C-alpha cells in the first residue's frame, strides 16, 4: 500500500505563474520526497476548482505564499485562502513560508508581518535569471530543512 504524502499548498497569483514553475522545479530538485506539492495547476478538467482548492487547503500541513501586489490584491486569495491558512497556522501549527516574488508593500499587511521571510528580502522579479534560480534553490533548501526539523516521528 502506498504511503500518503503530506501536502504542501502553494498560494500564488496567476500572473506570477512563471515563478511558480521555477519554484516547483527547485522544490522537486531538493528531493522533498515525503511531500506532495500542490498548486491549482493540479486541478483537472471537469473538476470543481473551488472544491479542489478547499480540499487541498484542508489536507495541507504547510504552505508557501508567493507574495506580490497581484497576490495581495487577489480577492480570492485574501477572502478564501489566507483566512484558512491563518486558521490552520493558529489552530494546528501549519508552517507558512513566504517568499517575495515582486516588489510590493507587504509590510503593510499585519497578518503577513509576523512571518519570517526568506533572506535577503530581494524580490525575485528584480533579479536576473541566474540569481532567481540561486534564490529559489536556497529557498527550497531552507523549506526542506524546516520541514525536516519539524517532522514528528
Phi, psi and omega in degrees: 000134181287140178281131179286126181280148174287147186257133174249116184273129177251118180255129184204161172272140183303329178295344179259019184303327180298325179284328175300312181301317180292320179296312180301317178302316180290321178296320177294320179294333178285358175057055174273078192295323187273007185244135171262118176282133181229128170221172188290355174288348178280349180287126183268158178305137179089346178278153176278110190299321180294320178295321180293320177294316179300316179297315180297319177299316180295324184276349187277146177250348180210162182213146171249131177250120179264096192277128174205172176298322178299318177298309183294331181270352182290119178297320181295313180298312184288332182269333186244306186286308184301311179302319180294318180295318179293323177298315179293326176297311183290322185268329187234003178073027178308137176277135180234125182241101178273147173221137182275119181271311180228151179303132181195162180278058182299333182296341181282353182255102187304320180299330183274332182299335184284346183266139175287132178265158172295133180255149359289163184282007182300124178296144179305317185298339181272000182254154173287169186303316181298318180290325175299314180298320178297314180295316180294323177296315177298317179299314180300317178297318180295317177300315179301315178300315180297317180294319180293319183289338179259007177293135178259135179293000000 
